[in-house]
Amino acid sequence: MSSSLPITPLCQLPAGTTARVFQLTGDDSFCQWIREMGFGEAALVTKISGSTTSLCLVNGMRIALNHRAAMSIVVEHLPAQAR
């Protein structure tokens, strides 16, 4: 995968920012579990708050993720006009 937009782990996304899930890292069972929660590749996610625990909005649901899970979700920052 290639992108010209900034790519960071979800845990580093500033609160109040919306991004697109770019890539899931980790073992197969983690990736399957996180996809089932709505964090599939290309899903839009808004980080509501947090650094140790990330509170996120995805597909209309608020979901809390621990730091390790949020590190394994790589997001692509959206251009300002797409937010």
Order of alpha helices (4+ residues) and beta strands (2+ residues): beta-beta-alpha-beta-beta-beta-alpha-beta
